[in-house]
Amino acid sequence: MIITSRSNERVKRARALQDAKARKETGLHLIEGDKLVSDAIASGARVLTVFAKEGAKAFDGIETVYVSDGVMDAISSAKTPQSLCAIAQTPDAGCPAAYPEGLVVVLDRLQDPGNVGTIIRTADALGASAVLLSPDSADPFSPKALRAAMGSTYHLPIYIGALKEELIRLKAQGFCCVCGHLKGSETLPEITCRTALVIGNEGQGVSDETAALCERYRMPMRGRAESLNAAVFAALMMQTVIDRMPE
């Protein structure tokens, strides 16, 4: 059987997950695209239902609902939807009692889901141990953030918590907390195997409250630009910090 009606209740529930309120209320999120769905399943994400165009493969042990091209267009936010979308249970993003050793990337009020997803992807690629987001950052499980992360959202722990409390906890656990700041030193503090790197809001940078808990660092700029895109800055800083971590 193929669902052809956009007003089908299952289709409407899936489509509703484009909205942050629905994701929060249900504890579910929508994964869009063949590779992202396959990667999420392979990574152990709890995928509940796969919506597939006719002819797309089914996944063992996961309910597959076949839909018409028009219905897939309705479910997906992508301009050109692929063959698969899926509903998955959102992982628990509560902060841990003890943070994993290594580099914890901290996002302070980042608003662009594309930046959030790109930073998660870069953190995964460079071997960071976790990503911590403030509650007022963009949802890392929104479709746009998931597309930008390219599957990395399911490869490393994602935490969401009040940054003041969590930075105090990180420091108590021996983490060196560093943030990018226009008034910071151009000399990095000593980097250890427990380092938290804070990336600030795209327009305003890190909050004063957050900065007060961190070593402030200003990246030297040889050209005339005063600042960088948040995701670009995060990538450069992550690589710099990881290169200085003791083996």
C-alpha atoms as one frame of an Amber mdcrd trajectory, in Angstrom:
protein
   0.000   0.000   0.000   1.249   3.481  -0.887   0.020   6.579   0.954  -0.937
   9.211  -1.579  -2.797  11.723   0.592  -0.984  14.590   2.275  -3.816  14.758
   4.826  -3.051  11.242   6.100  -2.617  11.421   9.884   0.781   9.706   9.857
   2.002  12.094   7.212   0.732  15.092   9.177   2.493  13.889  12.345   5.747
  13.417  10.470   5.487  16.809   8.807   4.792  18.458  12.173   8.305  17.500
  13.294   9.629  20.315  11.125   8.527  22.492  14.056  10.647  22.806  17.217
   7.583  22.751  19.485   6.425  19.416  18.076   9.904  17.943  18.442  10.035
  19.022  22.068   6.543  17.772  22.898   6.973  14.355  21.258  10.652  13.682
  21.915  10.956  12.788  18.233  12.732  14.304  15.250  12.691  13.924  11.486
  15.656  12.653   9.471  15.658  13.569   5.781  17.621  11.970   2.976  18.838
   8.509   2.020  22.345   8.798   3.463  21.277  10.454   6.702  18.622   7.830
   7.363  21.052   4.994   6.605  23.811   6.558   8.727  21.464   7.143  11.657
  20.333   3.511  11.619  23.922   2.256  11.295  24.986   4.487  14.200  22.374
   2.990  16.490  19.801   5.788  16.500  16.354   4.609  17.548  14.512   4.982
  14.257  10.816   4.224  14.645   9.412   4.633  11.132  10.913   5.067   7.685
   8.904   6.819   4.975  10.048   5.637   1.558   9.210   6.293  -2.047   8.109
   3.271  -4.082  11.077   1.057  -4.904  13.285   2.264  -2.021  14.780  -0.407
   0.200  13.265  -1.429   3.516  15.317  -1.793   6.706  15.174  -4.966   8.767
  13.244  -4.541  11.988  12.032  -1.007  11.205   8.551  -0.143  10.029   8.614
   1.131   6.438   5.721   3.207   5.094   5.669   3.772   1.338   4.474   7.138
   0.086   3.993   8.893  -3.235   6.377  11.560  -4.512   3.858  14.250  -3.584
   3.570  12.992  -0.023   7.374  12.865   0.341   7.445  16.479  -0.855   4.998
  17.317   1.939   6.973  15.529   4.659  10.422  16.820   3.734  11.681  20.389
   3.971  14.284  19.776   1.275  13.785  21.486  -2.086  14.382  18.170  -3.834
  13.437  15.354  -1.429  15.233  12.042  -1.778  13.743   8.577  -1.366  13.767
   8.322   2.420  12.689  10.205   5.531  12.464   8.758   9.006  11.047   9.493
  12.433  13.541   8.877  15.225  13.535   9.195  18.973  15.615  12.167  20.049
  18.507  11.062  22.283  18.634  12.251  25.870  20.621  15.491  25.763  20.875
  15.894  29.523  24.315  16.851  30.793  26.450  14.113  32.367  27.712  13.967
  35.928  31.223  13.631  34.491  32.264  14.925  31.084  34.398  12.741  28.809
  38.083  13.573  28.648  39.269  15.365  25.533  37.886  18.407  23.738  34.349
  19.471  24.637  33.011  22.007  22.136  30.590  24.462  23.757  28.105  26.556
  21.766  26.849  29.734  23.430  23.554  30.926  21.874  24.356  29.987  18.256
  21.263  30.790  16.228  21.969  29.382  12.773  21.139  25.650  12.586  23.525
  25.364   9.631  26.379  26.606  11.825  25.366  24.253  14.633  25.319  21.247
  12.300  28.597  22.200  10.616  30.346  22.579  13.970  29.052  19.174  15.114
  30.356  17.641  11.885  33.770  19.295  12.336  33.927  18.267  15.999  33.271
  14.678  14.946  35.889  14.790  12.183  38.587  16.231  14.461  37.941  13.804
  17.302  36.207  16.000  19.892  34.688  14.070  22.781  31.344  15.925  23.003
  29.352  19.011  22.030  27.515  21.065  24.660  24.886  23.624  23.610  23.169
  26.331  25.602  19.368  25.864  25.706  18.897  28.982  23.540  21.083  27.678
  20.719  19.502  26.326  17.536  18.106  22.801  17.879  20.787  20.299  16.788
  17.993  17.887  15.817  16.233  20.253  13.428  16.262  19.102   9.785  18.649
  21.878   8.693  21.128  21.173  11.495  20.988  17.435  10.815  21.658  17.979
   7.097  24.638  20.205   7.878  26.021  17.657  10.353  25.864  14.892   7.723
  25.301  12.106  10.242  27.800  13.291  12.867  24.957  14.124  15.279  24.754
  10.381  15.970  28.513   9.847  16.333  29.312  11.796  19.506  27.451  12.898
  22.636  25.289  15.999  22.275  24.420  17.778  25.533  22.138  20.750  26.196
  22.420  22.661  29.453  22.762  26.024  31.187  26.300  27.113  30.396  27.105
  28.856  33.671  26.426  25.734  35.704  28.049  23.420  33.175  31.216  25.494
  32.803  31.562  25.594  36.587  31.178  21.803  36.584  33.710  21.411  33.772
  36.250  23.538  35.632  35.672  21.509  38.801  36.471  18.396  36.751  39.813
  19.865  35.673  38.838  21.312  32.290  40.566  24.384  30.932  37.758  26.570
  29.531  38.719  28.764  26.572  36.512  31.140  24.596  37.029  33.253  21.518
  36.847  36.916  22.497  37.727  40.182  20.768  39.292  41.478  24.003  41.208
  38.311  24.717  44.915  37.532  24.654  46.525  36.405  21.394  48.367  33.759
  23.422  46.495  30.566  24.151  46.532  29.263  27.722  48.141  25.892  28.352
  46.001  23.268  26.656  45.455  20.017  28.533  43.753  16.726  27.757  40.640
  18.251  29.327  39.714  21.386  27.404  36.362  23.073  26.773  36.271  25.420
  23.786  33.414  27.953  23.767  32.103  29.354  20.476  29.880  32.414  20.802
  26.782  33.780  19.106  27.178  34.776  15.467  26.600  38.477  16.092  27.339
  39.059  19.775  30.006  36.499  20.608  30.056  34.821  24.008  28.014  36.340
  26.803  29.776  38.280  29.556  28.678  35.633  32.052  30.237  32.886  29.952
  33.401  34.852  29.220  33.953  35.429  32.939  34.327  31.674  33.398  36.831
  31.236  30.549  40.320  32.090  29.430  39.730  34.640  26.661  41.567  34.181
  23.379  41.684  36.459  20.353  42.756  34.702  17.176  45.452  36.751  15.405
  44.100  38.213  12.143  46.700  39.104   9.525  44.224  40.612   7.074  41.682
  43.378   7.460  38.646  41.250   8.416  37.605  41.747  12.025  35.846  38.441
  12.496  35.026  35.051  10.988  31.899  32.993  10.444  31.208  31.057  13.648
  31.597  27.640  12.021  34.869  28.645  10.307  36.250  30.081  13.543  35.202
  26.937  15.408  37.008  24.708  12.901  40.243  26.708  13.129  40.093  26.809
  16.906  39.321  23.103  17.248  42.295  22.198  15.095  44.552  24.584  17.041
  43.462  23.190  20.398  43.685  19.535  19.341  47.181  20.092  17.899  48.317
  21.354  21.317  46.723  18.611  23.380  49.182  16.226  25.002  49.077  12.719
  23.555
